[in-house]
Amino acid sequence: RPYWRKRLKESHSFYRYASPLGSSIISHRRKHSKMLRVSKEQDDTSGGLISHDDRSAEDSTITKEHRPANGRKRKKEKFNWKSFTSKLSEVDHDSLKTIALLALVLMVLIRLATITPVQTVDMQANVLRNSKRYSKTADDMDDTYDSSVYNGNSQSNYVQKGMMQPNLLQQQSALTQNGLLQQQQQLALVQAQQQQAQQQILIQAQAQKSAEDQLRSQQQALQQQQGALFQQQQQQNHQTLMMHQQTMLQQQQASHMAMMQALGSQLLPSAPTLGGIAMSNGQGGGASLTGTVDSMASVDSSGNLSGGETSTGSATPEQSDTAAEGVNEISLDELENFQDTWDPYDKNSIPIYWHIPKAGGSTVKDTIGACHRMVMATEFGITDGHDTDTEIAIVYPKAPGGVTDDRSPFVNVDTSTPAGIERAANMGFADSHLAGCVVTPFLYESNALFTQTAKGRLFAVFRHPVDRAVSMFYYIQVATWEPSYKPELQSWTLKQYAESDVIENNWMTRQLSNQLSGDLDDSHLQKALEVVRRKFMVGLMKQVEKSMSRFERYYRWTYHVNPTNQEICRERLTSGGSNSNSKNKKEKPKPGDETWELLAAQNTFDLQLYEYIEILFEEQEQFVEGIPEDFRKIDGTCCKCDPPTFPPEGYACPHKVEN
């Protein structure tokens, strides 16, 4: 490294001192101050050229003399333009030309060295653009290229290089054009494919829309066909039902007459005195009959019961005279707003359920309300402050006991009391047609709820009178919520209950004949039988599932909320029951026991009535003959499903109101 430093220093000094401009133009930083003081005479004598040998000794001496005393380098002096221009004028013209030529060459070299690739591409593009102007002959091409843009001798080689390959330029231009054409063709092909795909999508969308329209039209046509078929089936069922009704009326008249004759010759002469006539002792045995039934019923041509004059037992003359004066026909004007059981089916008639306590009434009521989700008219409709409503409406009162299911719909009336029935009638209950079913224990009072243009249609579930009395006793022992609850009954036995005045006496006969107090006689039984025969679709608690199925067929009840859940609800209630005493395992008397006989003595008329109801239950099967057992599931709809479905005649789906 020291060697090359020395050589570099020597070469640098040589060219510095041997330059044509002399020491006054180019100065070394360490010799600068000395060079400025060189005299004019020395420059003239040397001709501006000073050898390295002559200046070396002097240069070193001057350098030492002009250094600062502290050994530091002297600061650079500013360049003096006046001195530079005065000395430049003294230089001869040949030297200036040489310097100018060198400067021009240097500038060209620098320009060539600094040309960028982008500029090169621009130059090539200019060449291609100008090449299009060439003619077919080489001379024309040369002349055109020569006179177009480039001028001067320094450009001739460049032009010749561009002229040496005109075919190559044309080929490159053609290739470029071909590439552009291919790209355009590919772009056009892609656009055509996109258009074709869009057309296919549009065609598919149109086909799907047409298919949906066709499916919708088919569904509408199918619904119309189903509606027409349903109407035809209803008409056929109605015609069949009318034929069965006529046949049943004839059979019913004959069986009713035979039964009345049998009852007059068997049970009544030996039956104990009921209806307020005291028995001979409190033991239930040895009772004698002091009053007998003085007239038996017969059936006239119109299907109504008429009084007879058959007399058995030791009847008094006054009783016999009264029986002889029996009316030819039992009038039911007090129940004129209820349809007869054989009247044609009318969808505008309102089902009314006569609730017999401890006879399966709660099970049927809950099945209709909770499972079929009908709008009910019960005592529950006035809860949550609806007892002060002035207009009739459907409400959703909160259910007690922390029930989490949706609330059920009710009419804001109370049909469990005479006062509530009167209030409902004044509010226009019948004409509102809001209730799907009415539940009440009051038969004759509820006649005021309906009108001749909006009649009710009765049904009920009956239980053996002795079994019902036993169940009632065990129920009122624990039912603190019932008005009939008495704390002293908790220590009683069933026999004590049967011998007391607390026990019910022929409850069904009294309610059906509207003889709630006083003595009962055969006329009351005849009226009760006639009311059941003409006005009631009967069911039996011992066959509650069959009875419920008959009610559903008779009233044309089907599922419209959620058929799956509704069927589960129905099975649970009809198999287990509501408000039952199944967990209360108490003694139950058997026929022949003393307790059983005591209970039977308090329900003599009800026992005869129940025997007829069992016969009537079998006969009334003709009213629903031809209607499938599972009619409730046929043509069912689901208004709570997604999407919801509704029957052709429409259906008001219960609102979703959380409890």
VENVENKA-V832951 format. One record per residue. N is the residue number from 1. RES is the residue in three letters. SS is DSSP state (2 for helix, 1 for strand, 0 for the rest). Layout:
n=N res=RES ss=SS
n=N res=RES ss=SS
//
This chain:
n=1 res=ARG ss=0
n=2 res=PRO ss=2
n=3 res=TYR ss=2
n=4 res=TRP ss=2
n=5 res=ARG ss=2
n=6 res=LYS ss=2
n=7 res=ARG ss=2
n=8 res=LEU ss=2
n=9 res=LYS ss=2
n=10 res=GLU ss=2
n=11 res=SER ss=2
n=12 res=HIS ss=2
n=13 res=SER ss=2
n=14 res=PHE ss=2
n=15 res=TYR ss=2
n=16 res=ARG ss=2
n=17 res=TYR ss=2
n=18 res=ALA ss=0
n=19 res=SER ss=0
n=20 res=PRO ss=0
n=21 res=LEU ss=0
n=22 res=GLY ss=0
n=23 res=SER ss=0
n=24 res=SER ss=0
n=25 res=ILE ss=0
n=26 res=ILE ss=0
n=27 res=SER ss=0
n=28 res=HIS ss=0
n=29 res=ARG ss=0
n=30 res=ARG ss=0
n=31 res=LYS ss=0
n=32 res=HIS ss=2
n=33 res=SER ss=2
n=34 res=LYS ss=2
n=35 res=MET ss=2
n=36 res=LEU ss=2
n=37 res=ARG ss=0
n=38 res=VAL ss=0
n=39 res=SER ss=0
n=40 res=LYS ss=2
n=41 res=GLU ss=2
n=42 res=GLN ss=2
n=43 res=ASP ss=2
n=44 res=ASP ss=2
n=45 res=THR ss=2
n=46 res=SER ss=2
n=47 res=GLY ss=0
n=48 res=GLY ss=0
n=49 res=LEU ss=0
n=50 res=ILE ss=0
n=51 res=SER ss=0
n=52 res=HIS ss=2
n=53 res=ASP ss=2
n=54 res=ASP ss=2
n=55 res=ARG ss=2
n=56 res=SER ss=2
n=57 res=ALA ss=2
n=58 res=GLU ss=2
n=59 res=ASP ss=2
n=60 res=SER ss=2
n=61 res=THR ss=2
n=62 res=ILE ss=2
n=63 res=THR ss=2
n=64 res=LYS ss=2
n=65 res=GLU ss=2
n=66 res=HIS ss=0
n=67 res=ARG ss=0
n=68 res=PRO ss=0
n=69 res=ALA ss=0
n=70 res=ASN ss=0
n=71 res=GLY ss=0
n=72 res=ARG ss=0
n=73 res=LYS ss=0
n=74 res=ARG ss=0
n=75 res=LYS ss=0
n=76 res=LYS ss=0
n=77 res=GLU ss=0
n=78 res=LYS ss=0
n=79 res=PHE ss=0
n=80 res=ASN ss=0
n=81 res=TRP ss=2
n=82 res=LYS ss=2
n=83 res=SER ss=2
n=84 res=PHE ss=2
n=85 res=THR ss=2
n=86 res=SER ss=2
n=87 res=LYS ss=2
n=88 res=LEU ss=2
n=89 res=SER ss=0
n=90 res=GLU ss=0
n=91 res=VAL ss=0
n=92 res=ASP ss=0
n=93 res=HIS ss=2
n=94 res=ASP ss=2
n=95 res=SER ss=2
n=96 res=LEU ss=2
n=97 res=LYS ss=2
n=98 res=THR ss=2
n=99 res=ILE ss=2
n=100 res=ALA ss=2
n=101 res=LEU ss=2
n=102 res=LEU ss=2
n=103 res=ALA ss=2
n=104 res=LEU ss=2
n=105 res=VAL ss=2
n=106 res=LEU ss=2
n=107 res=MET ss=2
n=108 res=VAL ss=2
n=109 res=LEU ss=2
n=110 res=ILE ss=2
n=111 res=ARG ss=2
n=112 res=LEU ss=2
n=113 res=ALA ss=2
n=114 res=THR ss=0
n=115 res=ILE ss=0
n=116 res=THR ss=0
n=117 res=PRO ss=2
n=118 res=VAL ss=2
n=119 res=GLN ss=2
n=120 res=THR ss=2
n=121 res=VAL ss=2
n=122 res=ASP ss=2
n=123 res=MET ss=2
n=124 res=GLN ss=2
n=125 res=ALA ss=2
n=126 res=ASN ss=2
n=127 res=VAL ss=2
n=128 res=LEU ss=2
n=129 res=ARG ss=2
n=130 res=ASN ss=2
n=131 res=SER ss=2
n=132 res=LYS ss=0
n=133 res=ARG ss=0
n=134 res=TYR ss=0
n=135 res=SER ss=0
n=136 res=LYS ss=0
n=137 res=THR ss=0
n=138 res=ALA ss=2
n=139 res=ASP ss=2
n=140 res=ASP ss=2
n=141 res=MET ss=2
n=142 res=ASP ss=2
n=143 res=ASP ss=2
n=144 res=THR ss=2
n=145 res=TYR ss=2
n=146 res=ASP ss=2
n=147 res=SER ss=2
n=148 res=SER ss=2
n=149 res=VAL ss=0
n=150 res=TYR ss=0
n=151 res=ASN ss=0
n=152 res=GLY ss=0
n=153 res=ASN ss=2
n=154 res=SER ss=2
n=155 res=GLN ss=2
n=156 res=SER ss=2
n=157 res=ASN ss=2
n=158 res=TYR ss=2
n=159 res=VAL ss=2
n=160 res=GLN ss=2
n=161 res=LYS ss=2
n=162 res=GLY ss=2
n=163 res=MET ss=2
n=164 res=MET ss=0
n=165 res=GLN ss=0
n=166 res=PRO ss=2
n=167 res=ASN ss=2
n=168 res=LEU ss=2
n=169 res=LEU ss=2
n=170 res=GLN ss=2
n=171 res=GLN ss=2
n=172 res=GLN ss=2
n=173 res=SER ss=2
n=174 res=ALA ss=2
n=175 res=LEU ss=2
n=176 res=THR ss=2
n=177 res=GLN ss=2
n=178 res=ASN ss=2
n=179 res=GLY ss=2
n=180 res=LEU ss=2
n=181 res=LEU ss=2
n=182 res=GLN ss=2
n=183 res=GLN ss=2
n=184 res=GLN ss=2
n=185 res=GLN ss=2
n=186 res=GLN ss=2
n=187 res=LEU ss=2
n=188 res=ALA ss=2
n=189 res=LEU ss=2
n=190 res=VAL ss=2
n=191 res=GLN ss=2
n=192 res=ALA ss=2
n=193 res=GLN ss=2
n=194 res=GLN ss=2
n=195 res=GLN ss=2
n=196 res=GLN ss=2
n=197 res=ALA ss=2
n=198 res=GLN ss=2
n=199 res=GLN ss=2
n=200 res=GLN ss=2
n=201 res=ILE ss=2
n=202 res=LEU ss=2
n=203 res=ILE ss=2
n=204 res=GLN ss=2
n=205 res=ALA ss=2
n=206 res=GLN ss=2
n=207 res=ALA ss=2
n=208 res=GLN ss=2
n=209 res=LYS ss=2
n=210 res=SER ss=2
n=211 res=ALA ss=2
n=212 res=GLU ss=2
n=213 res=ASP ss=2
n=214 res=GLN ss=2
n=215 res=LEU ss=2
n=216 res=ARG ss=2
n=217 res=SER ss=2
n=218 res=GLN ss=2
n=219 res=GLN ss=2
n=220 res=GLN ss=2
n=221 res=ALA ss=2
n=222 res=LEU ss=2
n=223 res=GLN ss=2
n=224 res=GLN ss=2
n=225 res=GLN ss=2
n=226 res=GLN ss=2
n=227 res=GLY ss=2
n=228 res=ALA ss=2
n=229 res=LEU ss=2
n=230 res=PHE ss=2
n=231 res=GLN ss=2
n=232 res=GLN ss=2
n=233 res=GLN ss=2
n=234 res=GLN ss=2
n=235 res=GLN ss=2
n=236 res=GLN ss=2
n=237 res=ASN ss=2
n=238 res=HIS ss=2
n=239 res=GLN ss=2
n=240 res=THR ss=2
n=241 res=LEU ss=2
n=242 res=MET ss=2
n=243 res=MET ss=2
n=244 res=HIS ss=2
n=245 res=GLN ss=2
n=246 res=GLN ss=2
n=247 res=THR ss=2
n=248 res=MET ss=2
n=249 res=LEU ss=2
n=250 res=GLN ss=2
n=251 res=GLN ss=2
n=252 res=GLN ss=2
n=253 res=GLN ss=2
n=254 res=ALA ss=2
n=255 res=SER ss=2
n=256 res=HIS ss=2
n=257 res=MET ss=2
n=258 res=ALA ss=2
n=259 res=MET ss=2
n=260 res=MET ss=2
n=261 res=GLN ss=2
n=262 res=ALA ss=2
n=263 res=LEU ss=2
n=264 res=GLY ss=2
n=265 res=SER ss=2
n=266 res=GLN ss=0
n=267 res=LEU ss=2
n=268 res=LEU ss=2
n=269 res=PRO ss=2
n=270 res=SER ss=2
n=271 res=ALA ss=0
n=272 res=PRO ss=0
n=273 res=THR ss=0
n=274 res=LEU ss=0
n=275 res=GLY ss=0
n=276 res=GLY ss=0
n=277 res=ILE ss=0
n=278 res=ALA ss=0
n=279 res=MET ss=0
n=280 res=SER ss=0
n=281 res=ASN ss=0
n=282 res=GLY ss=0
n=283 res=GLN ss=0
n=284 res=GLY ss=0
n=285 res=GLY ss=0
n=286 res=GLY ss=0
n=287 res=ALA ss=0
n=288 res=SER ss=0
n=289 res=LEU ss=0
n=290 res=THR ss=0
n=291 res=GLY ss=0
n=292 res=THR ss=0
n=293 res=VAL ss=0
n=294 res=ASP ss=0
n=295 res=SER ss=0
n=296 res=MET ss=0
n=297 res=ALA ss=1
n=298 res=SER ss=1
n=299 res=VAL ss=1
n=300 res=ASP ss=0
n=301 res=SER ss=0
n=302 res=SER ss=0
n=303 res=GLY ss=0
n=304 res=ASN ss=0
n=305 res=LEU ss=1
n=306 res=SER ss=1
n=307 res=GLY ss=1
n=308 res=GLY ss=0
n=309 res=GLU ss=0
n=310 res=THR ss=0
n=311 res=SER ss=0
n=312 res=THR ss=0
n=313 res=GLY ss=0
n=314 res=SER ss=0
n=315 res=ALA ss=0
n=316 res=THR ss=0
n=317 res=PRO ss=2
n=318 res=GLU ss=2
n=319 res=GLN ss=2
n=320 res=SER ss=2
n=321 res=ASP ss=2
n=322 res=THR ss=2
n=323 res=ALA ss=2
n=324 res=ALA ss=2
n=325 res=GLU ss=0
n=326 res=GLY ss=0
n=327 res=VAL ss=0
n=328 res=ASN ss=0
n=329 res=GLU ss=0
n=330 res=ILE ss=0
n=331 res=SER ss=0
n=332 res=LEU ss=0
n=333 res=ASP ss=2
n=334 res=GLU ss=2
n=335 res=LEU ss=2
n=336 res=GLU ss=0
n=337 res=ASN ss=0
n=338 res=PHE ss=1
n=339 res=GLN ss=0
n=340 res=ASP ss=0
n=341 res=THR ss=0
n=342 res=TRP ss=0
n=343 res=ASP ss=0
n=344 res=PRO ss=0
n=345 res=TYR ss=0
n=346 res=ASP ss=0
n=347 res=LYS ss=0
n=348 res=ASN ss=0
n=349 res=SER ss=0
n=350 res=ILE ss=1
n=351 res=PRO ss=1
n=352 res=ILE ss=1
n=353 res=TYR ss=1
n=354 res=TRP ss=1
n=355 res=HIS ss=0
n=356 res=ILE ss=0
n=357 res=PRO ss=0
n=358 res=LYS ss=0
n=359 res=ALA ss=0
n=360 res=GLY ss=0
n=361 res=GLY ss=2
n=362 res=SER ss=2
n=363 res=THR ss=2
n=364 res=VAL ss=2
n=365 res=LYS ss=2
n=366 res=ASP ss=2
n=367 res=THR ss=2
n=368 res=ILE ss=2
n=369 res=GLY ss=2
n=370 res=ALA ss=2
n=371 res=CYS ss=2
n=372 res=HIS ss=0
n=373 res=ARG ss=0
n=374 res=MET ss=0
n=375 res=VAL ss=0
n=376 res=MET ss=1
n=377 res=ALA ss=1
n=378 res=THR ss=0
n=379 res=GLU ss=2
n=380 res=PHE ss=2
n=381 res=GLY ss=2
n=382 res=ILE ss=2
n=383 res=THR ss=0
n=384 res=ASP ss=0
n=385 res=GLY ss=0
n=386 res=HIS ss=2
n=387 res=ASP ss=2
n=388 res=THR ss=2
n=389 res=ASP ss=0
n=390 res=THR ss=0
n=391 res=GLU ss=0
n=392 res=ILE ss=0
n=393 res=ALA ss=0
n=394 res=ILE ss=1
n=395 res=VAL ss=1
n=396 res=TYR ss=0
n=397 res=PRO ss=0
n=398 res=LYS ss=0
n=399 res=ALA ss=0
n=400 res=PRO ss=0
n=401 res=GLY ss=0
n=402 res=GLY ss=0
n=403 res=VAL ss=0
n=404 res=THR ss=0
n=405 res=ASP ss=0
n=406 res=ASP ss=1
n=407 res=ARG ss=0
n=408 res=SER ss=0
n=409 res=PRO ss=0
n=410 res=PHE ss=1
n=411 res=VAL ss=1
n=412 res=ASN ss=0
n=413 res=VAL ss=0
n=414 res=ASP ss=0
n=415 res=THR ss=0
n=416 res=SER ss=0
n=417 res=THR ss=0
n=418 res=PRO ss=2
n=419 res=ALA ss=2
n=420 res=GLY ss=2
n=421 res=ILE ss=2
n=422 res=GLU ss=2
n=423 res=ARG ss=2
n=424 res=ALA ss=2
n=425 res=ALA ss=2
n=426 res=ASN ss=2
n=427 res=MET ss=0
n=428 res=GLY ss=0
n=429 res=PHE ss=2
n=430 res=ALA ss=2
n=431 res=ASP ss=2
n=432 res=SER ss=2
n=433 res=HIS ss=0
n=434 res=LEU ss=0
n=435 res=ALA ss=0
n=436 res=GLY ss=0
n=437 res=CYS ss=1
n=438 res=VAL ss=1
n=439 res=VAL ss=1
n=440 res=THR ss=1
n=441 res=PRO ss=0
n=442 res=PHE ss=0
n=443 res=LEU ss=0
n=444 res=TYR ss=0
n=445 res=GLU ss=2
n=446 res=SER ss=2
n=447 res=ASN ss=2
n=448 res=ALA ss=2
n=449 res=LEU ss=2
n=450 res=PHE ss=0
n=451 res=THR ss=0
n=452 res=GLN ss=0
n=453 res=THR ss=0
n=454 res=ALA ss=0
n=455 res=LYS ss=0
n=456 res=GLY ss=1
n=457 res=ARG ss=1
n=458 res=LEU ss=1
n=459 res=PHE ss=1
n=460 res=ALA ss=1
n=461 res=VAL ss=1
n=462 res=PHE ss=1
n=463 res=ARG ss=0
n=464 res=HIS ss=0
n=465 res=PRO ss=2
n=466 res=VAL ss=2
n=467 res=ASP ss=2
n=468 res=ARG ss=2
n=469 res=ALA ss=2
n=470 res=VAL ss=2
n=471 res=SER ss=2
n=472 res=MET ss=2
n=473 res=PHE ss=2
n=474 res=TYR ss=2
n=475 res=TYR ss=2
n=476 res=ILE ss=2
n=477 res=GLN ss=2
n=478 res=VAL ss=2
n=479 res=ALA ss=0
n=480 res=THR ss=0
n=481 res=TRP ss=0
n=482 res=GLU ss=0
n=483 res=PRO ss=0
n=484 res=SER ss=0
n=485 res=TYR ss=0
n=486 res=LYS ss=0
n=487 res=PRO ss=2
n=488 res=GLU ss=2
n=489 res=LEU ss=2
n=490 res=GLN ss=2
n=491 res=SER ss=2
n=492 res=TRP ss=0
n=493 res=THR ss=0
n=494 res=LEU ss=2
n=495 res=LYS ss=2
n=496 res=GLN ss=2
n=497 res=TYR ss=2
n=498 res=ALA ss=2
n=499 res=GLU ss=2
n=500 res=SER ss=0
n=501 res=ASP ss=0
n=502 res=VAL ss=0
n=503 res=ILE ss=0
n=504 res=GLU ss=0
n=505 res=ASN ss=0
n=506 res=ASN ss=0
n=507 res=TRP ss=2
n=508 res=MET ss=2
n=509 res=THR ss=2
n=510 res=ARG ss=2
n=511 res=GLN ss=2
n=512 res=LEU ss=2
n=513 res=SER ss=2
n=514 res=ASN ss=0
n=515 res=GLN ss=0
n=516 res=LEU ss=0
n=517 res=SER ss=0
n=518 res=GLY ss=0
n=519 res=ASP ss=0
n=520 res=LEU ss=0
n=521 res=ASP ss=0
n=522 res=ASP ss=2
n=523 res=SER ss=2
n=524 res=HIS ss=2
n=525 res=LEU ss=2
n=526 res=GLN ss=2
n=527 res=LYS ss=2
n=528 res=ALA ss=2
n=529 res=LEU ss=2
n=530 res=GLU ss=2
n=531 res=VAL ss=2
n=532 res=VAL ss=2
n=533 res=ARG ss=2
n=534 res=ARG ss=2
n=535 res=LYS ss=2
n=536 res=PHE ss=1
n=537 res=MET ss=1
n=538 res=VAL ss=1
n=539 res=GLY ss=1
n=540 res=LEU ss=1
n=541 res=MET ss=2
n=542 res=LYS ss=2
n=543 res=GLN ss=2
n=544 res=VAL ss=2
n=545 res=GLU ss=2
n=546 res=LYS ss=2
n=547 res=SER ss=2
n=548 res=MET ss=2
n=549 res=SER ss=2
n=550 res=ARG ss=2
n=551 res=PHE ss=2
n=552 res=GLU ss=2
n=553 res=ARG ss=2
n=554 res=TYR ss=2
n=555 res=TYR ss=0
n=556 res=ARG ss=0
n=557 res=TRP ss=0
n=558 res=THR ss=0
n=559 res=TYR ss=0
n=560 res=HIS ss=0
n=561 res=VAL ss=0
n=562 res=ASN ss=0
n=563 res=PRO ss=2
n=564 res=THR ss=2
n=565 res=ASN ss=2
n=566 res=GLN ss=2
n=567 res=GLU ss=2
n=568 res=ILE ss=2
n=569 res=CYS ss=2
n=570 res=ARG ss=2
n=571 res=GLU ss=2
n=572 res=ARG ss=2
n=573 res=LEU ss=2
n=574 res=THR ss=2
n=575 res=SER ss=2
n=576 res=GLY ss=2
n=577 res=GLY ss=0
n=578 res=SER ss=0
n=579 res=ASN ss=0
n=580 res=SER ss=0
n=581 res=ASN ss=0
n=582 res=SER ss=0
n=583 res=LYS ss=0
n=584 res=ASN ss=0
n=585 res=LYS ss=0
n=586 res=LYS ss=0
n=587 res=GLU ss=0
n=588 res=LYS ss=0
n=589 res=PRO ss=0
n=590 res=LYS ss=0
n=591 res=PRO ss=0
n=592 res=GLY ss=0
n=593 res=ASP ss=0
n=594 res=GLU ss=2
n=595 res=THR ss=2
n=596 res=TRP ss=2
n=597 res=GLU ss=2
n=598 res=LEU ss=2
n=599 res=LEU ss=2
n=600 res=ALA ss=2
n=601 res=ALA ss=2
n=602 res=GLN ss=0
n=603 res=ASN ss=0
n=604 res=THR ss=2
n=605 res=PHE ss=2
n=606 res=ASP ss=2
n=607 res=LEU ss=2
n=608 res=GLN ss=2
n=609 res=LEU ss=2
n=610 res=TYR ss=2
n=611 res=GLU ss=2
n=612 res=TYR ss=2
n=613 res=ILE ss=2
n=614 res=GLU ss=2
n=615 res=ILE ss=2
n=616 res=LEU ss=2
n=617 res=PHE ss=2
n=618 res=GLU ss=2
n=619 res=GLU ss=2
n=620 res=GLN ss=2
n=621 res=GLU ss=2
n=622 res=GLN ss=2
n=623 res=PHE ss=2
n=624 res=VAL ss=2
n=625 res=GLU ss=0
n=626 res=GLY ss=0
n=627 res=ILE ss=0
n=628 res=PRO ss=0
n=629 res=GLU ss=0
n=630 res=ASP ss=0
n=631 res=PHE ss=2
n=632 res=ARG ss=2
n=633 res=LYS ss=2
n=634 res=ILE ss=0
n=635 res=ASP ss=0
n=636 res=GLY ss=0
n=637 res=THR ss=0
n=638 res=CYS ss=0
n=639 res=CYS ss=0
n=640 res=LYS ss=0
n=641 res=CYS ss=0
n=642 res=ASP ss=0
n=643 res=PRO ss=0
n=644 res=PRO ss=0
n=645 res=THR ss=0
n=646 res=PHE ss=0
n=647 res=PRO ss=0
n=648 res=PRO ss=0
n=649 res=GLU ss=0
n=650 res=GLY ss=0
n=651 res=TYR ss=0
n=652 res=ALA ss=0
n=653 res=CYS ss=0
n=654 res=PRO ss=0
n=655 res=HIS ss=0
n=656 res=LYS ss=0
n=657 res=VAL ss=0
n=658 res=GLU ss=1
n=659 res=ASN ss=0
//
